[in-house]
Amino acid sequence: MALRFYDEVLGLDHLHYGLWQGEPPTLEGLRVAQLRYEDRLLSLIPPGVHSILDVGTGTGITSARLETEGFEVEGLSPDPHQRDLFLRRLDAPFHLGRFQEFESARSYDLVLMSESAQYIWIDDLFDSVRSVIDDGYWLLADYFVAPGADVDRNRGHDLDVFREKAAAAGFELEHEEDVTEQVLPTLQLGQSLLDTYIKPSLQLGRDLLSERRPWLFRIGRVFASRRLNRELTRLETEVDPVDFAQTRRYVILRYRVPAKV
């Protein structure tokens, strides 16, 4: 549903946070920041890479650009909507399913994960990457729980634990770049959209339902209000740039994955 909102309502080609460099915190500014983010990721693809597995393809726009630039791309996601968007843009293989259950008949030169690693249990993540790379690279960008932060671990992997597990798996860190400050305007924009459009729209929906279907409103208030309020509270925390800056780090990483022994 979030993908469809970003794609169909906001008209965004990308779903990630972007990299801001002074643009105004508007949707147009976000589009510029997201293109800069994509440029940065592609600049980190090492020479000699030909085949790429894009895990968590979003709208498929990045995969399509990779294909245009001459890479052999395959997509993977458990979301049928992501599959449909990918196949509209590319004539390339797409694997519908979870990465940790993916059994590939081949190896890839690089696995790309843009804000998708956080959705995979950390104990499964490194084995999943290793299963599809034999002497290649893992390029990922995501937010992590900052070292020492006391927050819900469902809001990203613990960065220190992630580093330790990557080293234990034999992955060789080649690049680490903290871009937390450059993603904060996306949260400021999200906060503005929440306060200006989402909350008033929800209240308007409640008012209309109360006026036109009071019996349905009473039922919904009993069963749905508590959950809706809980989700709004969670969303407010997720788009709070101050909380994010204090508790998380947004990091771009590239690992060398050595040949299997």
Secondary structure as the mmCIF struct_conf table of DSSP 4:
data_model
#
loop_
_struct_conf.conf_type_id
_struct_conf.id
_struct_conf.beg_label_comp_id
_struct_conf.beg_label_asym_id
_struct_conf.beg_label_seq_id
_struct_conf.end_label_comp_id
_struct_conf.end_label_asym_id
_struct_conf.end_label_seq_id
HELX_RH_AL_P HELX_RH_AL_P1 ALA A 2 ARG A 4
HELX_RH_PI_P HELX_RH_PI_P1 PHE A 5 VAL A 9
BEND BEND1 LEU A 10 LEU A 10
BEND BEND2 ASP A 13 ASP A 13
BEND BEND3 HIS A 16 HIS A 16
BEND BEND4 GLN A 21 GLY A 22
BEND BEND5 PRO A 25 THR A 26
HELX_RH_AL_P HELX_RH_AL_P2 LEU A 27 SER A 43
TURN_TY1_P TURN_TY1_P1 LEU A 44 LEU A 44
BEND BEND6 ILE A 45 ILE A 45
HELX_LH_PP_P HELX_LH_PP_P1 PRO A 46 PRO A 46
TURN_TY1_P TURN_TY1_P2 PRO A 47 GLY A 48
STRN STRN1 SER A 51 VAL A 55
BEND BEND7 GLY A 56 GLY A 56
TURN_TY1_P TURN_TY1_P3 GLY A 58 THR A 59
BEND BEND8 GLY A 60 GLY A 60
HELX_RH_AL_P HELX_RH_AL_P3 ILE A 61 THR A 68
TURN_TY1_P TURN_TY1_P4 GLU A 69 GLY A 70
STRN STRN2 GLU A 72 SER A 77
BEND BEND9 PRO A 78 PRO A 78
HELX_RH_AL_P HELX_RH_AL_P4 PRO A 80 ARG A 89
BEND BEND10 ASP A 91 ALA A 92
STRN STRN3 PHE A 94 LEU A 96
BEND BEND11 GLY A 97 GLY A 97
HELX_RH_3T_P HELX_RH_3T_P1 PHE A 99 GLU A 101
BEND BEND12 ALA A 105 ARG A 106
STRN STRN4 TYR A 108 SER A 114
BEND BEND13 GLU A 115 GLU A 115
HELX_RH_3T_P HELX_RH_3T_P2 ALA A 117 TYR A 119
BEND BEND14 ILE A 120 ILE A 120
HELX_RH_AL_P HELX_RH_AL_P5 ILE A 122 VAL A 132
STRN STRN5 ILE A 133 VAL A 145
HELX_LH_PP_P HELX_LH_PP_P2 ALA A 146 ALA A 146
TURN_TY1_P TURN_TY1_P5 PRO A 147 GLY A 148
BEND BEND15 VAL A 151 VAL A 151
HELX_RH_3T_P HELX_RH_3T_P3 ARG A 153 ARG A 155
BEND BEND16 GLY A 156 GLY A 156
STRN STRN6 ASP A 158 ASP A 158
HELX_RH_AL_P HELX_RH_AL_P6 LEU A 159 ALA A 168
TURN_TY1_P TURN_TY1_P6 ALA A 169 GLY A 170
STRN STRN7 GLU A 172 ASP A 178
HELX_RH_AL_P HELX_RH_AL_P7 THR A 180 LEU A 193
HELX_RH_PI_P HELX_RH_PI_P2 LEU A 194 ILE A 198
HELX_RH_AL_P HELX_RH_AL_P8 LYS A 199 ARG A 212
HELX_RH_AL_P HELX_RH_AL_P9 PRO A 214 GLU A 238
TURN_TY1_P TURN_TY1_P7 VAL A 239 VAL A 239
HELX_RH_AL_P HELX_RH_AL_P10 PRO A 241 THR A 247
STRN STRN8 ARG A 248 VAL A 257
HELX_LH_PP_P HELX_LH_PP_P3 PRO A 258 LYS A 260
#
